């Protein structure tokens, strides 16, 4: 079975895991079920109606990854018990004990989320032995809902927070994830592998994480729906952190319905994560709220694109606005530019919280994990040529120099950032325009990969919802120069159900997603 765990994961257990997965994969008869472009919702229906078993479905995804992922490098490892999980789902179904719509549905998760018995590396060789005994609470929720955790996806190493010159999609563990629409172009990050894998149907859907743009950017440039929830709707326990004030996991899928179904399985309180203490009070069935008429009669605040967007992205956005208007939405344009202060505040917040958060995570890591602090990670990277082959670790070094969570400069920066982005940002803009949500391009199309020379990011809508902690949904709005671009829906705290419904209505009317080119077998 295709398991691209790099040679540095040299423990004998991985040889045995790979052999066991290969043996299990080869023991299954091929099934006449083509998973390409089949939605999570359709898979759930087909499982319920007996047209496919979870085990044969899981095998089909494993075979697809084995056949096509060498050219894309989106999957780091297959769970050694994936087929066992699937067989258990089939047994439940045979006994009339299904756990709901996700039961038996294969999902891939980003390799910075704890999955019991598999390394959680954040793409770093330093965490090759970080094999947690327990699932992250969010993963436990998904398993309780019956989801098959198929394996782990590649990512931008340390979620793109080791160097300001890093290249999205690259990790020392997984190599370089590539955009399936053009493999010379970036998959964005940091949830690059999750974006690629969902786009090419390596699972029914995937999970990414975001601090600022790491779900919504790879979703946008890979032609996906991606949701960054309100910070605190989904547990972060067991996720390798950047910043507690902004981190969250989110669903990535080919349709809004699929993203809503996955969110249903992810969201909820976690006693170990104080940010989630309000989560249960805001829970709903996010699929039941989807309404194809949701745009009719609503006012949307249109964040006018800056000149940084290319003409084709602006043209796609103009076409999207016509769809929104045609569905009955009233569009109110506004111009807004975040201040330089906000970017400066955000960087200080991220650096300070990373130093604290990574120490807390490493302190609970298995004893086999040698680094126990950020200083240890810096020393490890300095001694490991493969880590610094393409770019450095200046963000790590800057974080190491921060003054801690009690530092008055950090305390002020965090408070000012939340105020400017939330009450004086999104909340104010919505109130001033009497609008329920903001719409704008998510970002421009993907850029050529220049490994070693960093990313060529253009304009983006990710910072304001990221720093406020408010939800952000991106939905495909077509192609720009042959590469996908997304339409963003941004709302106030806890407005996931509203944003998903607005996005669903747009999706149904626009039908703008263009699947990636057909895959060909890698030689």
N, C-alpha and C positions, 0 to 999 in steps of 0.2 A: 504494500500500500504506500502511496505517496506520503512520505513524512519528511519534510525538509527541516529537520532540526540539525543545525550546523555541527560540524565535527567537534566543536568545543563542548557540546553536551555529551561528554564522553563516558558518562557512567554506564555500566553494563546494563542497567535497567532499560536504557533507551534502545539498545540493540535488541533486547528481548521484546520490548514493546513494539518496535517496528516489525520484527518477525511475526509476532502474534497478529498484528493488524493485517499484515500481508496474507498470512494463512487464512484469516477470517474472510478477507475480501475475496480471495481466490476460491473459497469453498462455496460461494453463492452463484446460483445460475443467473445469467443476465435477464433483466425484466424488460418488457416492451413498454416502458414508461419513460418518455423523454422529458426530463425535468427542465429543459431550457425554457425560460420565460414563463414557467407555470407559477402563478401567484401562491402565496402562503394560504390565502383564503380558499383557492381551488384545491390545493393539496389537502387542507383540512377536510373539505367536503369529500374528496376522493377517498381519504382514509376512513371517514365515517361511513361511507356507502360501500366500502369493501372493494373498490376498484384498484387499490394498491395496499400493500402492507408497509408498515413503517420500516421493517427490516430491508425489504427490497428497495424502498425509496432511499434509505440511508446508503445502501450499497450503490445505488445509481449516482448519488452525489459523490461518493468516494471514488468511483470509477471516473467521473467527470473531472474531478480534481487531479487524479493520477494522469489522465490523458492530456490535460490542457494547461496545468498551472505552472509548468516549468518556464514558460515564456512570460508569465505574469507575476510569479512569486508573491502571491497573495495569502497563501496558507502556510503557517509555520509548522503545524502538527495536527494530526488526526487523533482524537481521543481513543485510547486503546479499547475502551468499553463502549464505543459508539453503537456497534451492532447489538451488544447486550442491552443497552438502553432501549434500542428500537424493538428488540424482541419482547422486552417487558411491556412496552406500550401495546404491542400486538396481543399479548396475553391478556392484558386488562380489557382490551376491546372485545376479545372473544368471550370474556366473562361478564360483559356488560358493565364494566367499571371505569369507563373513560373519564378523564379528568378535565375535559373541556376542549376547546378548539385547537389548543397547542399540543395536545397529546399525540406523541409520535412524530412531531414535525421537527426536522433537523435545522439547527441554528448554529452559526459560527460566532465566536466571541473574540474580541480583541485580546492580544497577548499582554495585557496589563491588568487582567481581571483574574482573581484567584479561582482556579478550578482544581478540586482535590485530586492529587495524584499526578498532576502535570506541571512542568515548570511554568512559572509566571515570570517572564524575563524583562518585560518592557523593551524587548529587542536587544538587551545588553548582555554581553558575556559575563558580566559581574554577577548576574542573577541566574546563571545556568543551573545552580543547585537549589533554587528557590521553589521547592515543591511543596505547596501547602497541604496540610492534612484535611482542611475543610474548604468547602465552597464559599465564595462570597455570598452574603445573604441574597443579593439580587439573583445569583445563579441558583441558589436553593429554591427561590420562588419559582423560577422557570422550570426547574426539575419537578417541583411539586405540581406544576401545571401540566407536566408530562412531556415537556419539550426535550428533544434529544440534543444534547450539547455535542455537536459533531467534531469540534476541534477549535483551534486558535488561529487567528489571523495575524499577518505581519502588520507592522506599524512603523511610523517614524520613531526612531529610537528615543526612549525617554519622553515619548509623546511630543517630540520636537522641542524639548526644553533642555538640551545640553549645549547648543550653540546657536547663535544668531545667524550662522552661515550654514546651517544644516540643510540637507536636501530631503524634502518630504518623501516618505515611502521607503527610505533606507534604514536598515538596522543591521548590526553586526550578526545577529542571530538569523534573520530571515532574508538578507539580501535586499534588492531593490524592487519594490512593487511598482508595476507599470500600468498606465492607463489603457484599458482594453479598446478604446476607440482609436488610439494611436500609441503604440508602445514606446515611441520616442518621447512621449509627453508625460507629465507628472500626473500621479493619481491624487495629489494633494495629501494633506495629513492633518492630524497624525493618524487618524483611523483609515489609512490608505488601503490596507489589506481588506478591511471590512467593506470599504467602498467597492473595490475591484471584485471581491468575491460575490457580493450581492448582485452587482451589475451583470456578471456572467453566469449567474445561477449555480454557484457552488454550494448554496444552501437556500432554504426557503427565504431566509432573511438573515441579517447579521446585527451585531451590537458593536457600537463604537463608544468612545468617550470624548468629551469636549471640555476644554478650559476656555478656549477662544477660537472657534472655527473648526475644531477637529472632527466634528460630525458633519456639520453643514457644508464645509468646503469640499471634502471628498464625496459627499452625497451629490452636491451640485455638479462637480466636474466628471462624475461617473454616471450621470443620468438617473439619479435615485431620489426618492423621498428620504429625508433625514430630519429627525426631530431632536433638538436640544431641549430637554424639559426644564421647567423651573428647578433651580437648585434646591434640593430637598424632596422632590417627588420620588426620586429613585435613590436607594441606598448606595453610598460610596464605600462602605466597609469592604475590605478585601480588594480594593482597586488601588494600584500604585498611584500615588497622588502627585499633582502639581500644586494646586491651591484650593484649600477648603472652601473659600468664598466663591469659587467659580466652577469647580469640577462637577461633572455629572456624566452618567452614561446615557445613551439614547439609542433608539432603534433606527436601522437603515434598511430600506426595503424598496421594491420596485413599484409599489402602489401605496396610496395613503391608507387604504383599508388594512394592508399588511402591517404597516407601521403602527396603526392603532391596535391591532390584535397583539402585536409584540409588546407594546407599552402596557396593555392590560396585564400581562404576565410579569412585568418588571417592577411596577410602581408599588409603593407602600412603605409604611413606617419600618424603621430599624432602630431598636433600642441603643445600638452601639454608635449610631450616627445622629447626633443631636439636630442636625439640619432637617431631618425627616419627621420631626415630631408633629408637624401639621399635615403630613402627606395623606394619611387615611381620611382626614376630613375633606379632602379635595378629590378623592378617588371617585371615578365613575366608570361605566363601560364606554370606553372611547369609541368603540365601533357603533354603538347604538346612537351616538350623537351625530354620525355622518349623515349629511343631508345634501342632495344634489341641488336643492334650491336655496342653500344657505347664503348665497351672495345677493339674493334678491332683496333690495331695500336697505342694505347696510351701507354705511359710510366707511370708506377706506382712505387712510392718509397715504399718499403716494410720495415716497422719499425719492425726489428727483435724482437720477443718476448724475454723478460728477463726470467731468470730461475724461477721467481716467479709464472709463469703460470704452472698449472698442465699438466701432459702428455696428457690427453684427450683434453684439450683446444688447446694445440700445434698441436695435430693430426688433430683436426677440422680446425685449421688455415692452416696447410699444404694442406689439401684437398681443402680448399677455394682457395689457391694460384694455385693449379692445374686447378681449374675451370677458374680462371682469365686468366691464361696462355693459356688454351685451347680456350678461346674466343678471343685470339689474342693480349692480353696485354703483354707488355714487362716489366718484373719485375726487379727492381734494389734494392738490399738490402742495408740497412744502420743501424747503431747502434747509438742510441741517449739516453742519460739520462739527464733529467732536473736536474739542480743543487739544492742543498739544499737552496740556496739563493732564488730561485723562489718560493719554498713553503713558506719560511718565509715572502717574500714580499706579496704573495697572502693572507696569514692570516691577515697581518696588513691592507691590502686594504679592505678585507671583514669586519673586525671588525670596522674599521673607517667608512666605507660607510653604514654599517648597522645602527649604532647609528644615523647617519644623516637621512637616508632614512626612518627608522621606525618612527622617530619623525615627519617627513613631512607627512607620511601616516596617522598617528594617529591624527594629527592636523586637518585633513579633514574628520575624521570619524564622524558618527552621535553622537549627544550629549549624547546619552545613553551609549556610550562607556566610561568607567571610566578611564582606563589608557590613558594618553596623551603623554607619553615619555617612553624611555627605562627604566629609573629609576622606573617609575610606574609599568612596567611589572615585573621587578625584585621583587618589593615589593609584587605584587599580587601573584607571584609564591611562594614566601616564606610563604605566608599566606594560601595557598591552597594545602593541602596534596596530592590531586589527581594529581597535576602537577608534583610534585617531587617524586612520588612513585617509579619510576624506575631509574631515573638519574637526575643530577643536572642542573645548569644553568651557568656553568663557562664561556661559550662563551659570554653570555649576560653580565656577570660581567666584563669580559675583554674588551668587546666593550664599556662599560660605562666609562672605564678608558682612552680611546683613546683621542687624542688631537684635533680632528676635521679636516675638509677638508683642512684647511690652515696650518696644522702641516707640517713643512718641511720634517719630516721623512716619513709621508704618501705620500706627493707629490713626493718625490724621489722614494719611493717604487712602486708607481703606474706607473711612467714613466719607471723605469727599468724593471718592470714586462711586460709591453706592448712591450717594445723593445726586450726583451729576447725571449718572446713567439711568437711575430709576425715577424717583420723584420729579427731578428737574429735567429728565431726559424723556424716556418713553412715556411715562405717565403724563407729563406736561404736553408732549406733542400730540398724544391722543386726545387730551382734553381740549387743547387749543383748536383742533380740527373736528371736534365732536365725532371722533372716529372710533371704531371698535378694534382696529388693527392697522399696522403699517405694512405696506407692500413695497418691495424694491428688489433689484437684482441681488442675488446672494453674493456672487463674485463673477469675475470674467471666466472665460474658458481656460482650460489647462495650458501650461506653458512647457516649452521644451525642457527636458531633463538636462541639467548641467551639474552632474554629481561632482562635488568638490567646490562648486561656485555658488551654492545656495539656491534659493527659490526666487522666481520672478513674480512674486505676488503683485497683483494690481489692486484695484478698488475692491472693497468688501463691506458687507453689512454686518459682520459677525461681532464687532467689538461692543456695540451698545447693548444687545441682549446678553452677551457674555458677562460684561462687567456689572450689569444690573442684577444678574441671576434670573432674568425673565426668559420665557420660552421663545424658541425660534424654530420655525418649520420651513424647510425648503422643498419645493416641488419642481419637477422638470418643466422647463418652458421652451424646449427645443434645442437646436444646435446653433452655434456661432463658429463659422469656419470649420464645420464638420465635427466640432467638439461640443459636448453638452454644457448648458448653462441652466441655472435654477432661479426660480422666483421665490422670494422670501416673504413669509407672513410672520410678523413680530407683534406680540401682544403683552398685556400686563401679566403680573405674577399669577400663576395657576390657571392660565387661559388655554391650556392644551386642547381641551375639547372644542373650544371655539375655533382655534387655529386649524385643527385637523378637519373640522367641518368646512371651513372656508377653502382650505386646500383641496379637499375632496371635490367640492363643487367646481373649482377651477379645473382640476384634473379631468373630471368627467366631461366638461365642456370643451377643453382645449385638446385633450388627447395628444399632448405634446411630447411625450417621452419617445425617443428613438432608441431602440435596443442597440447594443454594440454590434460590430460586424461579427458574422459567424466565425466561431473559433476553428482553427485548423490544428491538426495534431503537431505538437512540437517534436522536432527531430532530435 
